[in-house]
Amino acid sequence: MPENYFFSDENQEIIREELLDEKAKSLAQSFGGNDRNSLSQTQLRRFFNDLRSLEKRAGDQASFEKIKPLIKMVKSKVAYSQDKIPLSFENFMNDSISAIHTKRDFEAFMLHFEAVVGFSKKYIEKK
């Protein structure tokens, strides 16, 4: 994943459009399916809600620095769930979280994740 994964400009002002459209749709499709390791809506929402609660605590850059370790810790929750989630979701979460370095990165990731959640309604079964 490139260092500036979430943005199309060096000033980190313009979020890559495809993250909120084609890429989000493609990811949602890859998480669904009928196999044992397909992601459920409940699992997806649990991860999203955990990160959303951290986002609310982020505030300014100084506050973000305090919660950044908690954001990185989500990767341990992903690892714990590895036998219950598809590899595509595991890779999405680990790669995305690794690319978060600033509050702005985290905001962009959350928009990307929100778009994935939106598309998931069409592609992921409610279990």
C-alpha positions as CSV (number, residue, x, y, z in Angstrom):
1,M,0.0,0.0,0.0
2,P,1.5,3.4,-1.0
3,E,2.4,5.8,1.8
4,N,-0.3,8.3,0.7
5,Y,-2.9,5.6,0.1
6,F,-6.0,7.6,1.1
7,F,-5.3,10.8,-0.8
8,S,-4.9,11.8,-4.5
9,D,-2.8,14.9,-3.6
10,E,0.3,15.5,-1.5
11,N,-1.4,18.0,0.8
12,Q,-3.9,15.2,1.9
13,E,-6.9,17.3,1.1
14,I,-8.5,15.2,-1.7
15,I,-9.6,11.7,-0.8
16,R,-9.1,9.2,-3.6
17,E,-12.6,9.0,-5.2
18,E,-12.4,5.3,-6.0
19,L,-12.1,4.5,-2.3
20,L,-15.6,5.7,-1.8
21,D,-17.0,4.1,-4.9
22,E,-15.4,1.3,-7.0
23,K,-12.9,0.1,-4.4
24,A,-15.5,0.1,-1.6
25,K,-17.9,-1.9,-3.8
26,S,-15.3,-4.4,-4.8
27,L,-14.2,-4.9,-1.2
28,A,-17.8,-5.4,0.0
29,Q,-18.3,-8.1,-2.8
30,S,-15.1,-9.9,-1.7
31,F,-16.3,-10.1,1.9
32,G,-19.6,-11.7,1.1
33,G,-20.4,-15.2,-0.2
34,N,-21.8,-18.4,1.0
35,D,-18.7,-20.1,2.4
36,R,-18.0,-20.6,6.1
37,N,-15.5,-17.7,6.2
38,S,-17.8,-15.1,4.6
39,L,-18.2,-12.0,6.7
40,S,-21.6,-11.3,8.3
41,Q,-23.2,-7.9,8.6
42,T,-22.9,-8.2,12.4
43,Q,-19.1,-8.8,12.2
44,L,-18.6,-5.9,9.8
45,R,-20.7,-3.5,11.9
46,R,-18.8,-4.6,15.1
47,F,-15.4,-3.6,13.6
48,F,-16.9,-0.4,12.1
49,N,-18.5,0.6,15.4
50,D,-15.4,0.0,17.4
51,L,-13.4,2.3,15.0
52,R,-16.2,4.8,15.0
53,S,-16.1,5.1,18.8
54,L,-12.3,5.8,18.5
55,E,-13.0,8.4,15.8
56,K,-15.3,10.3,18.1
57,R,-12.5,10.5,20.7
58,A,-9.9,11.6,18.1
59,G,-10.6,15.4,18.4
60,D,-7.4,17.3,17.3
61,Q,-4.1,15.8,16.3
62,A,-2.9,15.7,20.0
63,S,-5.9,13.6,21.0
64,F,-5.5,11.4,17.9
65,E,-1.9,10.6,19.0
66,K,-3.4,9.3,22.3
67,I,-5.8,7.0,20.6
68,K,-3.6,5.9,17.7
69,P,-2.3,2.9,19.7
70,L,-5.9,1.8,20.2
71,I,-6.5,2.1,16.4
72,K,-3.4,-0.1,15.8
73,M,-4.7,-2.6,18.4
74,V,-7.7,-3.3,16.2
75,K,-5.3,-5.4,14.1
76,S,-5.1,-7.8,17.1
77,K,-8.9,-8.1,17.1
78,V,-8.7,-9.0,13.4
79,A,-6.1,-11.6,14.2
80,Y,-8.3,-13.0,16.9
81,S,-11.1,-13.4,14.4
82,Q,-9.0,-14.8,11.6
83,D,-10.8,-18.2,11.6
84,K,-14.2,-16.5,11.3
85,I,-13.5,-13.8,8.7
86,P,-12.4,-13.9,5.1
87,L,-8.8,-13.3,4.2
88,S,-9.9,-10.3,2.1
89,F,-11.3,-8.6,5.2
90,E,-8.3,-9.4,7.2
91,N,-6.0,-7.9,4.5
92,F,-8.3,-4.8,4.1
93,M,-8.2,-4.1,7.9
94,N,-4.5,-4.8,8.4
95,D,-3.4,-2.8,5.3
96,S,-5.7,0.1,6.0
97,I,-4.8,0.4,9.6
98,S,-1.1,0.2,8.8
99,A,-1.6,3.1,6.4
100,I,-3.0,5.4,9.2
101,H,-0.3,7.8,10.4
102,T,-2.3,11.1,10.9
103,K,-5.7,12.1,12.1
104,R,-6.5,13.0,8.4
105,D,-5.5,9.4,7.4
106,F,-7.9,8.1,10.0
107,E,-10.8,10.3,8.8
108,A,-10.2,9.2,5.2
109,F,-10.1,5.5,6.3
110,M,-13.4,5.9,8.2
111,L,-15.1,7.4,5.1
112,H,-13.7,4.5,3.0
113,F,-14.9,2.0,5.6
114,E,-18.3,3.7,5.8
115,A,-18.6,3.3,2.0
116,V,-17.7,-0.4,2.3
117,V,-20.4,-0.8,5.0
118,G,-22.9,0.9,2.7
119,F,-22.2,-1.4,-0.2
120,S,-22.2,-4.4,2.1
121,K,-25.9,-4.4,2.5
122,K,-26.1,-5.6,-1.1
123,Y,-23.4,-8.2,-1.0
124,I,-23.2,-9.5,2.6
125,E,-25.8,-11.7,4.2
126,K,-27.2,-11.0,7.6
127,K,-26.5,-14.1,9.6
